[in-house]
């Protein structure tokens, strides 16, 4: 099906969904005479309730950017030169289809499809499966996979977009590493509600900007030590016996018995009966099934199993770890930069808020075992974390430590605590396993499942018999076993090196991988252009790239497929992907075309579906070979079913819109969404809104909505048995074991209990050579590299500075706007300094995504973004220093493969002003003429259109 934009009228307002950051706020686009007059927030929308930030309002200038691509491009000059000719869509589609047809018929994994922050991964991942390549991922691997994986393996949920604090009842709010760009409108709204009620906000962040600046207390922690601080808080709570023992025994595996048989193939696994039920030790000293209402399980002690072997509760091992003096505040304080007295006080405040603040909702509910509770007892402590925690090589375990702290306090989905957003909670971990084992990658055949998933043991890895990775990015191999989002930051290097194998075509969408989204920028640009000395051919043979704008990556493509802006196309924000739910209701939304397309560009989703139909991919053609979705992406949104009755959108399903969540396709579904402000939302029943993981009403409701297969509880994993299975393989047990060179790494970092270890770069480099930490944050007015081409937003951040603690700068004779050199073990950059107080004294930082390569984004050659802006990425290596034998692991978390952007260590020195700070780039053809002064609104003044 195809929906045309409404005919131009003199004045009209169209609702849609913003695309200027990850919030996905509802917006109203006001048009006058067919042109956009202004954009404001939709007051009826559940995400932002009418609030709109600078980014959202500036969407006009994003749509009208001079950097917009105008037609398909074919490279005619050297790769990287920016020399292209415009071609027709027929030629572009035939070129890519012919190439992909040959790949699919011979070796499907020679196509690597990687997409950026496009919010349509429900389509792109499914498309990769239909093609038959395991080489698919999106940007989460260098953004948030630590956050997602740690939460999903621990309690079936996550920070980020899949949960939120209880804004109405929380009295104490801890933020870990939260900058102001992600979730900005919902967080601003929520935090204003907390402050209005007098709740205390504590922000833990090396940098005091944004949310940290308005917090009641700021803890300027040393980067990468958040987990050490949390471990010390846990120690203090255990010492004071301020933990929720009832929640731990009823809703977690804290009391489950673990086999204590060192050297045995099942050592450390959960002790189970003959039917697979976990066992616990009770007060009578007997061993029996967990969660038996007739028994009172113990959190400590030693049990004797039926075979005579000893077993201990998981909680006992956890308590022994964190009661160790290693986590004493006196020891932790100097390492974190937080005063020991402050650590003790914060622990006491958490205990006071959780256990001594009266919070009880008079809402009866029934738990999963049928026990009725007359009230909902709250623990009004909530937490939130983001990339400041995630983007470290110790981020997975740091995130798990934060979740352990929540579990001990009993705050997860309790009134006042962290709350799940539907479709979460999921089983911990989710049941989906990654597809792409060697026998499952077959010419002209789809994968047996999705290319991304959640391994629970060595048998789920995608490795050859000798342990060699099956995927180009080495996700789900022994180097990154739980890489639930893939490792996008390694794709270019591995494709260039032919490691673990060469590919034919790299197909990327909206991923600025030659610049802002790449580590080791100089090396990356070289690898994109490098040729094989023997053959003279590029080491990455063919690169297809799709984007709406002339980013730095455009110059390295052989074929450019130009995308639309978000105001010219349909999009789907799906419950199968990244929905807009809140803790009290499930919700999803769409985007719709607001203005007609006036260039030779097409929505990437349309292009992908057409390519799939031309290739005859099984899910994209009918039995007779005709396209299954002739109306392209809008048609797919409405008519595609992932399972019977389950589509991308949950609202107004069924022929007569009579179904919710599950039901047959409705041919008029998009019209129903547009009539409702482009979103759908349904309320969770009142008795089901808290304790979702063990609440019978919620579990039944979630099954009816298709979120869960069965109404079974989501048991919180204080001890993660899946990790122990990998450790046992590293110890030599089982048929699938890591190669010898990876054994110690797996044994160390796959600890089933969370722990803290120093970030790799800090641990491996001499502190006197590189004494400072270096970080980036995205400002509230920018998002990735999209915003700093925007004429209105550039007036807020047109260039960036290196922010330095005033005391540090004064010791080195550095004043405001002096030029300084930053040197890492990998590279050197120059920048101008700006002195400030609110920063950890051992840390320098800057705003990310400001520095641009001259010639990109159709900016003027002397644009401040290119002449005075800079990019920290030039200093960050994508590989760690070599190990014994010369092997270099990725600069990433060893469990998930998350890119360790924030492990960077540097030294700082004052220098003279340089002639130039960033390299130049040719300008792709077909760009609009760049006006000398970029402004908007004159048409309305000339027409004397009233406000």
C-alpha positions in Angstrom: 0.0 0.0 0.0 1.1 3.6 -0.6 -0.1 6.6 1.4 0.3 10.0 -0.3 1.0 13.2 1.7 -2.1 15.3 2.2 -2.7 18.0 -0.5 -1.1 21.3 0.3 -3.5 23.7 2.1 -3.0 27.3 3.2 -2.6 26.2 6.8 -2.6 22.8 8.4 -1.0 20.8 11.2 0.3 17.3 10.8 1.3 15.1 13.7 4.3 12.7 13.4 7.3 11.5 15.5 10.5 13.3 16.0 13.8 11.8 14.8 16.3 14.3 16.2 17.4 12.0 19.0 16.4 8.7 20.7 13.4 10.0 22.6 10.9 9.7 19.8 8.7 12.5 21.0 5.4 13.3 19.4 5.5 16.5 17.3 3.2 18.7 15.4 4.5 20.1 12.1 2.7 23.3 11.2 2.6 24.0 7.5 1.7 27.2 5.7 1.2 27.1 1.9 2.8 23.7 1.8 6.0 24.8 3.7 7.0 24.0 7.2 6.2 27.0 9.4 7.4 25.6 12.8 7.5 22.3 14.8 6.3 22.0 18.3 5.5 19.2 20.8 2.3 17.2 20.7 0.6 17.7 24.1 -1.3 14.5 23.7 1.8 12.3 23.1 2.7 9.9 25.9 6.5 10.4 25.6 6.9 14.2 25.8 3.4 15.5 26.6 4.1 18.6 24.5 7.6 19.3 25.7 10.1 19.7 22.9 13.8 20.5 23.0 16.0 22.6 20.8 16.8 19.5 18.6 13.2 18.8 17.9 12.3 22.4 17.1 15.3 22.6 14.8 14.0 19.6 12.7 13.1 22.2 10.1 16.8 22.9 9.4 17.6 19.2 9.4 15.0 18.7 6.7 16.3 21.7 4.7 20.0 21.0 5.2 22.3 21.9 2.3 24.0 18.5 3.1 21.0 16.6 1.8 21.9 14.1 -0.9 19.9 14.6 -4.1 20.4 11.5 -6.3 22.2 8.1 -6.4 25.9 8.3 -6.8 28.5 6.1 -8.5 32.2 6.5 -7.7 34.3 7.4 -10.6 37.5 8.7 -8.9 39.7 7.1 -6.3 37.9 5.8 -3.3 37.9 8.6 -0.7 38.3 11.4 -3.3 34.6 12.3 -3.3 34.5 12.0 -7.1 31.1 10.6 -8.2 28.6 10.9 -11.0 24.9 10.8 -10.5 23.0 7.8 -11.8 19.4 6.7 -12.0 17.7 4.6 -9.4 17.3 1.8 -12.0 21.1 1.6 -12.5 21.8 1.9 -8.7 19.3 -0.9 -7.8 20.4 -3.2 -10.7 24.1 -2.7 -9.6 23.5 -3.7 -6.0 21.0 -6.5 -6.9 23.4 -8.1 -9.4 26.2 -8.1 -6.9 24.1 -9.4 -4.0 22.5 -12.1 -6.1 25.9 -13.5 -6.9 27.0 -13.4 -3.2 23.8 -15.1 -2.0 24.2 -17.9 -4.6 27.8 -18.6 -3.6 28.5 -17.5 0.0 26.0 -15.4 1.8 28.3 -14.4 4.6 30.4 -12.3 2.1 27.7 -9.6 2.5 28.0 -7.6 5.7 25.0 -5.4 6.5 25.5 -3.0 9.3 23.1 -0.1 10.2 23.4 2.9 12.4 20.9 4.6 14.7 18.0 4.0 12.4 15.3 2.8 14.7 14.1 0.2 12.2 16.2 -2.8 13.3 13.0 -5.0 13.3 13.2 -4.8 9.5 16.9 -4.7 8.9 17.7 -7.7 11.1 14.9 -9.7 9.6 16.1 -8.8 6.1 19.6 -10.1 6.9 18.1 -13.4 8.0 16.1 -13.7 4.8 19.3 -13.1 2.8 21.1 -15.7 4.8 24.1 -13.7 6.2 25.1 -13.8 9.8 27.0 -10.5 9.3 24.4 -8.1 10.6 24.3 -5.7 13.5 23.3 -2.2 14.4 25.0 0.6 16.3 24.3 -0.8 19.8 27.6 -2.7 19.9 29.5 0.6 20.1 26.8 2.4 22.1 24.8 0.4 24.7 25.2 -3.4 24.5 26.8 -3.5 28.0 23.7 -1.8 29.4 21.3 -4.1 27.5 23.1 -7.4 28.0 23.9 -6.8 31.7 20.3 -6.0 32.5 18.7 -8.8 30.3 21.0 -11.4 31.8 20.4 -10.2 35.3 16.7 -9.2 35.6 15.1 -9.4 32.2 15.1 -5.6 31.7 17.5 -2.8 31.2 18.2 0.9 31.7 18.2 3.0 28.6 14.8 2.9 26.8 13.4 -0.3 28.5 12.8 1.0 32.0 12.3 4.2 34.0 12.3 5.4 37.6 9.0 5.6 39.4 8.8 9.4 39.0 5.7 9.6 41.3 7.1 7.8 44.3 10.9 7.7 44.2 12.5 9.7 47.1 16.2 9.0 46.1 17.5 9.0 42.6 21.0 7.8 41.6 22.3 8.6 38.1 25.4 6.8 36.8 27.2 8.3 33.8 24.1 10.0 32.4 24.8 12.8 29.9 22.1 15.1 28.7 21.5 13.9 25.1 19.9 10.6 25.6 16.2 10.5 26.8 16.5 14.2 27.4 12.8 15.2 27.3 11.4 12.3 29.4 14.3 12.7 31.9 13.8 16.4 32.1 10.1 16.0 32.8 10.7 13.2 35.3 13.5 14.9 37.2 11.4 18.1 37.5 8.7 16.0 39.1 11.2 14.5 41.5 12.5 18.0 42.5 9.0 19.3 42.9 8.4 16.5 45.5 11.7 17.1 47.3 13.3 13.9 46.3 17.1 13.8 46.4 19.0 13.5 43.2 22.6 12.2 43.2 24.6 12.3 40.0 27.8 10.2 39.7 29.7 11.5 36.7 33.3 12.8 36.1 31.7 15.9 34.5 29.2 18.3 36.0 27.0 19.4 33.2 23.3 19.0 32.4 21.6 16.6 34.9 24.7 16.6 37.2 24.5 20.4 37.4 20.9 20.4 38.7 21.4 17.3 41.0 21.3 17.9 44.7 24.7 16.2 44.9 27.4 15.6 42.3 30.1 12.9 42.8 32.9 13.7 40.4 34.1 10.1 40.1 37.3 8.9 38.3 36.2 7.4 34.9 35.8 3.7 34.9 35.5 3.3 38.7 31.7 3.4 39.0 31.5 -0.3 39.7 34.1 0.0 42.4 32.0 2.6 44.1 28.9 0.5 43.8 30.7 -2.5 45.2 31.7 -0.5 48.3 28.1 0.6 48.7 27.0 -3.0 48.6 29.6 -3.8 51.3 28.3 -1.1 53.6 24.7 -2.3 53.1 25.6 -5.9 53.9 27.6 -4.9 57.0 24.6 -2.9 58.2 22.2 -5.8 57.2 20.2 -3.3 55.2 18.9 -5.6 52.5 15.5 -6.8 51.4 15.8 -10.5 52.3 12.2 -11.2 51.5 12.5 -9.9 48.0 15.7 -11.8 47.5 14.2 -15.1 48.5 10.9 -14.6 46.7 12.0 -13.1 43.4 15.7 -13.9 42.9 18.0 -16.9 42.8 19.9 -15.7 45.9 18.9 -18.8 47.9 19.5 -21.3 45.1 22.1 -23.9 45.9 25.3 -24.0 43.9 27.3 -27.1 43.5 30.6 -26.7 45.4 32.8 -29.3 43.7 36.0 -27.7 42.5 37.3 -29.4 39.3 34.0 -31.1 38.5 32.3 -30.4 35.2 29.3 -29.0 37.0 31.0 -27.0 39.7 29.3 -23.7 40.3 26.1 -24.7 38.5 22.7 -24.6 40.1 21.8 -27.7 42.0 18.5 -29.1 40.6 16.2 -32.1 41.2 15.4 -34.7 38.7 12.9 -32.5 37.0 15.2 -29.5 36.7 13.8 -27.5 39.5 16.4 -25.4 41.5 17.0 -26.5 45.1 17.4 -24.5 48.3 18.3 -25.2 51.9 15.6 -24.4 54.5 15.6 -23.5 58.2 15.1 -27.2 59.1 18.3 -28.1 57.3 16.6 -30.0 54.5 17.1 -29.6 50.8 14.0 -29.0 48.6 12.6 -27.1 45.7 13.0 -23.4 45.5 9.9 -21.2 45.9 8.0 -23.9 47.8 5.5 -21.8 49.9 5.8 -24.4 52.7 9.5 -23.9 53.1 11.6 -21.0 54.3 14.8 -20.9 52.3 18.1 -19.8 53.8 20.6 -17.3 52.3 23.5 -18.9 54.0 24.8 -22.3 55.2 26.1 -25.5 53.6 23.8 -28.2 52.3 24.6 -31.8 51.4 23.1 -32.9 48.1 21.7 -36.4 47.4 25.0 -37.5 45.9 26.9 -36.4 49.0 28.5 -33.2 47.5 28.3 -29.9 49.3 26.4 -26.9 47.9 26.0 -23.3 49.1 23.4 -20.6 48.5 24.4 -18.1 45.8 23.9 -15.2 48.3 26.6 -16.6 50.6 29.2 -16.5 47.8 28.1 -13.0 46.9 28.3 -11.8 50.5 31.7 -13.2 51.0 32.9 -11.4 47.9 31.7 -7.9 48.9 32.4 -8.1 52.6 36.0 -8.4 51.7 38.2 -5.5 52.7 39.0 -4.9 49.0 35.7 -3.0 48.9 36.2 -1.0 52.2 35.5 2.7 51.6 39.0 3.5 52.9 40.5 1.4 50.1 38.0 2.4 47.4 38.0 6.1 48.1 41.4 7.0 46.7 40.8 4.8 43.6 37.4 6.4 42.8 38.2 9.9 43.9 35.2 9.8 46.3 35.8 10.5 50.0 35.3 7.4 52.1 32.9 9.3 54.4 30.8 10.2 51.4 30.6 6.5 50.4 29.4 5.5 53.9 26.9 8.4 53.9 25.4 7.5 50.5 25.0 3.9 51.6 23.2 5.0 54.8 21.0 7.4 52.8 20.1 4.6 50.4 19.1 2.3 53.3 17.1 5.1 55.0 15.2 5.8 51.8 14.6 2.2 51.0 13.6 0.8 54.4 12.6 3.7 56.6 10.5 5.8 54.2 6.9 4.7 54.5 5.6 3.8 51.1 2.7 1.4 50.7 0.2 1.5 47.8 -3.2 0.1 48.8 -3.5 -1.9 45.6 -4.2 -5.7 46.1 -2.3 -8.0 43.9 -1.6 -11.7 43.5 1.9 -13.1 42.9 2.8 -15.9 40.5 2.4 -18.6 43.1 -1.2 -17.5 43.9 -0.4 -15.6 47.1 -2.6 -12.5 47.5 -1.1 -9.3 48.8 -3.4 -6.6 50.1 -0.9 -3.8 49.4 2.2 -3.0 47.3 5.2 -2.3 49.6 7.6 0.2 48.0 11.3 0.9 48.1 11.5 4.5 47.0 15.1 4.3 45.6 15.6 4.5 41.8 18.6 4.4 39.6 19.4 5.2 36.0 22.6 4.6 34.0 23.9 5.4 30.5 27.0 5.4 28.3 29.3 6.8 31.0 29.0 3.4 32.6 28.5 1.3 29.5 31.4 2.5 27.3 34.1 1.0 29.4 35.9 -2.4 29.1 34.5 -3.2 32.6 31.0 -1.9 31.7 29.1 -5.2 31.7 30.1 -6.1 35.2 29.7 -2.5 36.4 26.1 -2.5 35.1 25.5 -5.9 36.8 26.8 -4.4 40.0 24.3 -1.6 39.8 21.5 -4.1 39.2 22.8 -6.2 42.2 22.5 -3.0 44.3 18.9 -2.6 43.2 18.2 -6.2 44.0 19.6 -6.0 47.5 17.5 -3.0 48.2 14.4 -4.6 46.7 13.7 -1.7 44.3 13.3 -3.4 40.9 9.7 -2.7 39.8 8.7 -1.9 43.4 6.8 1.3 44.0 9.4 4.1 44.1 12.1 2.1 42.3 13.2 1.2 38.8 10.2 0.1 36.7 10.0 -2.1 33.6 8.5 -0.8 30.4 6.6 -3.2 28.2 7.4 -5.5 26.5 9.8 -6.0 29.4 10.5 -8.0 31.6 11.7 -10.8 29.4 13.1 -14.1 30.6 16.6 -13.6 32.1 18.3 -14.0 29.6 15.8 -13.9 26.7 15.3 -17.2 24.9 16.3 -15.9 21.4 19.7 -17.4 20.3 21.8 -16.1 17.4 21.6 -17.9 14.1 24.6 -18.4 11.8 26.4 -21.5 12.7 28.6 -22.9 9.9 26.0 -25.5 8.8 23.3 -22.9 8.8 24.8 -20.5 6.3 23.8 -22.0 3.0 23.6 -20.4 -0.5 20.2 -19.2 -1.5 18.7 -20.0 1.8 17.6 -17.9 4.8 19.1 -18.3 8.3 17.1 -20.4 10.7 16.6 -17.4 13.0 17.8 -13.9 13.8 21.5 -13.0 13.5 21.5 -11.5 17.0 20.6 -13.2 20.3 21.5 -14.2 23.8 23.8 -17.3 24.2 23.5 -19.2 27.5 26.5 -21.5 27.0 29.3 -22.5 24.6 26.9 -24.5 22.5 25.2 -21.2 21.4 28.4 -19.6 20.1 28.9 -19.0 16.4 32.3 -20.6 15.9 34.0 -23.1 13.7 35.2 -26.4 15.2 38.6 -24.9 15.8 37.1 -21.9 17.6 37.4 -19.5 14.7 34.6 -16.9 14.6 31.8 -17.3 12.1 30.9 -13.7 12.0 33.0 -10.9 10.5 32.8 -8.8 13.6 33.6 -11.8 15.8 30.4 -11.4 17.8 29.3 -14.6 19.6 32.8 -16.0 19.4 35.2 -16.6 22.3 36.4 -13.0 22.0 32.9 -11.6 22.7 30.5 -14.4 23.6 27.6 -12.2 24.7 27.8 -9.6 22.0 24.0 -9.2 21.8 24.3 -6.2 19.5 27.3 -7.2 17.5 30.6 -5.3 17.2 30.1 -2.7 14.6 33.3 -0.9 15.5 35.4 -3.9 14.2 33.7 -4.4 10.9 35.9 -2.2 8.8 39.2 -3.4 10.3 38.2 -7.1 10.1 36.9 -6.7 6.5 40.2 -5.0 5.6 42.3 -7.7 7.2 40.2 -10.6 5.9 39.9 -11.7 9.5 38.3 -14.2 10.0 37.6 -14.2 6.3 37.3 -11.7 3.4 34.0 -10.3 2.3 32.8 -9.0 -1.0 30.3 -6.2 -0.1 30.0 -4.0 2.9 26.5 -2.5 3.0 26.0 0.3 5.6 23.2 2.6 6.4 23.5 5.8 8.4 26.7 4.8 10.1 29.3 7.5 9.9 32.1 4.9 10.2 34.9 6.8 8.6 34.6 9.6 11.2 32.4 10.1 14.2 31.5 6.5 14.8 34.9 5.1 14.3 37.9 4.6 16.6 41.3 5.1 15.1 40.0 7.5 12.5 43.2 7.8 10.5 43.7 4.1 10.3 40.0 3.5 9.4 40.2 6.0 6.5 43.3 4.2 5.3 41.7 0.8 5.5 38.7 2.0 3.5 41.0 3.0 0.6 43.7 0.4 0.9 44.4 -1.9 -2.0 45.9 -5.4 -2.2 49.4 -5.1 -3.5 49.2 -8.3 -5.6 45.9 -7.6 -7.3 45.6 -3.9 -7.2 42.0 -4.3 -6.0 40.5 -2.7 -2.8 40.9 -4.9 0.2 37.2 -4.2 1.0 36.0 -4.9 -2.6 32.7 -3.0 -2.7 31.0 -0.5 -0.3 27.4 0.5 -0.6 26.3 3.3 1.7 22.9 4.9 2.3 22.4 8.1 4.2 20.3 11.3 3.8 23.3 13.6 4.2 26.8 14.0 2.8 28.6 12.8 5.9 32.3 11.9 6.0 31.5 8.3 5.1 30.0 9.2 1.7 33.4 9.6 0.0 34.4 6.0 0.8 31.4 4.4 -0.9 31.4 2.9 -4.4 27.6 3.3 -4.6 25.5 5.8 -2.6 21.8 5.2 -2.1 20.4 8.5 -0.9 17.8 8.4 1.9 15.0 10.8 2.7 14.7 13.1 5.7 12.4 11.9 8.5 9.7 14.3 7.4 9.4 12.7 4.0 8.9 9.0 4.9 7.1 6.4 6.9 8.8 4.8 9.9 7.7 2.4 12.6 8.7 2.5 16.2 7.8 -1.0 17.1 7.3 -3.1 20.2 9.5 -5.6 18.3 12.3 -3.1 18.4 12.6 0.1 20.5 9.0 1.1 21.5 7.8 4.2 23.3 6.2 2.4 26.2 6.1 3.7 29.7 5.9 1.8 33.0 2.1 2.1 33.1 1.3 1.2 29.5 2.5 -0.3 26.2 2.9 2.0 23.3 4.3 2.3 19.8 4.2 4.9 17.0 4.9 5.8 13.4 6.3 8.5 11.3 4.5 9.7 8.3 5.4 11.8 5.2 4.7 15.5 6.1 6.1 17.1 2.9 6.6 15.6 -0.6 10.0 14.4 -1.8 11.4 16.8 -4.3 14.8 15.1 -4.9 15.8 11.8 -6.5 15.9 10.1 -3.1 14.1 7.1 -1.5 13.5 5.9 2.0 16.2 3.3 2.9 13.5 0.9 4.1 11.7 1.1 0.7 15.0 0.4 -1.0 15.9 -2.6 1.2 12.5 -4.1 0.6 12.7 -3.6 -3.2 16.2 -5.1 -3.3 14.9 -8.1 -1.4 12.1 -8.6 -3.8 14.4 -8.3 -6.8 16.6 -11.0 -5.1 13.6 -13.2 -4.5 14.2 -13.4 -0.7 11.7 -15.8 0.7 9.9 -13.4 3.0 9.8 -10.7 0.4 8.2 -12.5 -2.5 5.1 -14.6 -3.0 5.1 -18.2 -4.3 4.8 -16.8 -7.9 7.8 -14.6 -7.4 5.9 -11.3 -7.3 6.7 -8.8 -4.5 5.0 -9.6 -1.3 5.0 -5.9 -0.3 4.4 -3.9 -3.5 3.6 -0.9 -1.4 7.1 -1.1 0.1 7.7 -0.2 3.7 4.2 1.1 4.5 2.9 -2.1 3.1 5.4 -4.1 5.1 4.5 -2.3 8.4 0.9 -3.1 8.0 1.0 -6.6 6.5 4.1 -8.3 7.7 3.6 -10.8 10.6 6.5 -11.9 12.7 4.3 -14.6 14.2 0.6 -15.3 13.5 -1.2 -12.2 14.5 1.9 -10.3 15.6 3.0 -7.5 13.4 5.2 -4.4 13.7 2.4 -2.3 15.1 0.1 -3.4 18.0 -2.7 -0.9 17.6 -5.9 -1.2 15.7 -5.2 -4.8 14.4 -7.9 -6.9 12.7 -10.0 -6.1 9.6 -12.2 -3.8 11.6 -9.6 -2.6 14.0 -11.1 -4.7 16.7 -7.9 -6.3 18.0 -5.1 -5.0 20.2 -1.5 -6.3 20.1 -2.4 -9.6 18.4 -4.7 -9.9 15.5 -4.9 -10.1 11.7 -3.5 -7.2 9.6 -5.7 -4.2 9.2 -5.4 -2.5 5.8 -6.3 0.8 7.3 -4.0 0.6 10.3 -1.7 3.5 9.4 -4.7 5.8 8.9 -5.9 4.8 12.4 -2.5 5.8 13.8 -2.5 9.1 11.9 -5.9 9.9 13.2 -4.6 9.3 16.8 -1.5 11.6 16.6 0.7 8.8 15.0 0.8 6.7 18.2 -1.0 3.9 20.1 -1.0 3.3 23.8 -2.9 0.9 26.0 -2.9 0.9 29.8 -1.6 -2.0 32.0 -4.3 -3.1 34.5 -3.8 -1.2 37.8 -3.1 -4.4 39.8 -0.4 -5.4 37.2 1.7 -2.2 37.1 4.3 -3.1 39.8 6.3 -6.3 40.5 5.7 -7.2 36.8 8.3 -10.0 37.1 6.3 -12.0 39.6 2.8 -10.4 39.3 0.2 -12.9 38.0 -2.0 -10.2 36.6 0.9 -8.8 34.6 2.2 -12.1 33.4 -1.2 -13.1 32.2 -1.6 -9.7 30.5 1.8 -10.0 28.9 1.0 -13.4 27.4 -2.2 -11.9 26.0 -0.2 -9.1 24.4 2.4 -11.5 22.9 5.2 -10.2 25.1 5.7 -13.5 26.9 5.2 -17.1 25.6 4.0 -18.3 29.1 2.9 -16.7 32.3 6.1 -17.7 34.1 8.0 -15.5 36.6 11.1 -13.6 35.6 13.5 -14.6 38.4 16.3 -12.1 39.1 19.7 -13.6 38.6 22.0 -12.5 41.4 24.2 -15.3 40.2 24.4 -15.7 36.4 24.7 -19.4 35.7 25.2 -18.8 32.0 28.5 -17.2 32.7 29.6 -20.1 34.8 29.0 -22.4 31.8 31.5 -20.5 29.8 34.0 -20.6 32.7 33.7 -24.4 32.9 34.5 -24.7 29.2 37.6 -22.5 29.8 38.5 -25.0 32.6 38.5 -27.8 30.1 35.0 -29.2 30.5 32.4 -30.0 27.8 32.7 -30.7 24.0 33.0 -27.0 23.0 36.0 -25.2 24.6 37.8 -22.0 23.8 41.2 -22.1 22.0 44.0 -22.1 24.5 44.9 -18.4 23.9 41.4 -17.4 25.1 41.0 -19.7 28.1 42.3 -17.4 30.8 40.4 -14.4 29.5 37.1 -16.3 29.6 37.9 -17.8 33.0 38.6 -14.3 34.4 35.8 -12.2 33.0 32.9 -14.7 32.9 32.5 -14.6 36.6 28.9 -15.5 37.5 29.0 -12.9 40.3 29.7 -9.3 39.3 33.0 -7.8 40.2 35.1 -4.7 39.4 38.4 -4.6 37.5 40.3 -1.6 36.1 39.6 -0.6 32.5 42.1 -2.3 30.2 43.8 0.8 28.8 44.3 2.3 32.3 45.7 -1.0 33.5 48.1 -1.6 30.6 49.6 1.8 30.2 52.1 3.5 32.4 50.3 6.0 34.6 53.2 8.5 34.4 53.2 8.5 30.6 49.4 8.9 30.3 48.2 10.3 33.6 44.8 11.7 32.5 41.5 10.3 31.5 39.8 11.7 28.3 36.1 11.6 27.7 33.5 12.9 25.3 29.9 13.8 26.0 27.2 14.8 23.6 25.5 18.1 24.4 21.8 18.3 24.8 21.5 20.3 21.6 23.3 17.6 19.5 22.8 14.0 18.7 25.5 11.9 17.0 26.9 13.8 14.1 23.5 14.8 12.7 23.0 17.9 14.7 26.2 19.8 14.0 25.3 20.3 10.4 22.0 22.0 11.5 22.1 25.8 11.0 20.1 26.5 14.1 21.9 24.1 16.4 25.3 25.1 15.1 24.7 28.5 16.7 24.7 26.8 20.1 27.7 24.5 19.5 29.7 25.6 16.4 33.0 24.5 17.8 34.3 22.6 20.8 36.9 23.1 23.4 38.9 20.7 25.6 37.6 21.2 29.1 40.4 21.1 31.8 40.2 21.3 35.5 41.3 24.8 36.5 43.9 23.5 39.0 45.4 21.2 36.5 45.6 23.9 33.8 47.2 26.4 36.2 49.9 23.9 37.1 50.8 23.6 33.4 50.4 27.3 32.6 47.3 26.8 30.4 44.7 29.6 30.1 41.4 29.8 28.3 41.7 29.3 24.5 45.3 28.3 24.7 46.2 25.5 22.3 47.1 22.2 23.8 48.2 18.8 22.6 46.6 15.6 23.7 48.6 12.4 23.2 47.5 8.8 23.7 49.4 5.6 23.0 47.6 5.7 19.6 47.8 9.3 18.3 47.9 13.0 18.9 45.5 15.9 18.4 45.5 19.6 19.1 42.7 21.7 20.5 41.9 24.8 22.4 41.4 24.6 26.2 38.6 25.9 28.4 39.1 25.9 32.1 36.3 24.8 34.5 35.7 23.6 38.1 33.1 20.9 37.7 35.2 18.1 36.4 37.2 15.3 38.0 40.7 16.6 38.5 42.3 13.7 36.5 40.0 14.1 33.6 39.8 16.2 30.4 36.8 16.1 28.1 35.0 17.7 25.2 31.6 17.7 23.4 31.4 14.9 20.8 30.2 15.1 17.2 31.1 18.8 16.7 34.4 18.4 14.8 33.9 17.8 11.1 36.1 17.0 8.2 36.4 19.9 5.8 34.3 19.3 2.8 31.8 17.1 4.5 28.2 18.0 5.3 28.3 20.8 2.7 29.8 23.1 5.3 31.9 26.0 4.2 35.6 25.2 4.0 36.3 27.6 6.8 33.5 26.4 9.0 34.5 26.5 12.7 33.5 22.8 13.0 36.4 21.9 10.6 38.9 24.6 11.5 38.5 24.8 15.3 36.4 21.8 16.1 38.2 18.5 16.9 37.4 14.9 17.4 38.7 12.7 20.2 38.3 9.6 18.1 41.7 10.2 16.5 43.2 9.2 19.8 41.3 6.0 20.4 42.7 2.7 19.2 40.2 0.0 18.1 42.7 -2.6 19.3 44.4 -3.0 22.7 48.2 -3.3 22.9 49.5 -6.7 21.8 49.5 -9.6 24.2 52.3 -12.2 24.4 52.6 -13.7 21.0 51.4 -10.4 19.3 47.7 -11.0 19.3 45.6 -7.8 19.8 42.1 -8.0 21.3 39.5 -5.4 20.5 39.5 -2.3 22.7 36.2 -3.5 24.1 34.5 -5.2 27.0 35.6 -8.9 27.0 32.1 -10.2 27.7 29.9 -8.3 25.3 32.3 -6.6 22.9 31.1 -3.1 23.8 33.5 -0.5 22.4 35.5 1.0 25.3 35.3 4.6 24.1 35.8 6.0 27.6 38.9 4.0 28.7 41.1 6.5 26.9 44.3 7.7 28.8 46.2 10.8 27.6 48.9 13.3 28.5 48.3 17.1 28.1 50.8 19.8 27.1 50.6 23.4 25.9 51.6 24.1 22.3 51.5 26.9 19.7 48.5 27.3 17.5 48.6 24.9 14.6 47.8 25.7 10.9 45.2 23.1 10.6 43.7 20.5 12.9 41.6 18.2 10.8 42.1 16.6 7.3 40.2 17.9 4.2 37.9 16.0 2.0 36.4 16.4 -1.5 32.8 17.5 -1.8 30.5 15.0 -3.5 28.6 16.2 -6.6 24.9 17.0 -6.7 24.9 19.1 -3.5 22.6 22.1 -3.3 24.3 25.4 -3.7 25.3 26.4 -0.2 23.9 29.9 0.6 26.3 32.4 2.0 23.8 32.9 4.8 21.6 30.0 5.8 18.3 31.2 7.2 14.7 30.3 7.1 11.3 32.0 7.4 11.7 34.9 4.9 9.0 33.4 2.6 6.4 33.8 5.4 7.4 37.4 5.9 7.2 38.2 2.2 3.8 36.6 2.1 2.8 38.4 5.3 1.6 35.2 6.7 0.2 35.8 10.2 1.8 34.0 13.2 
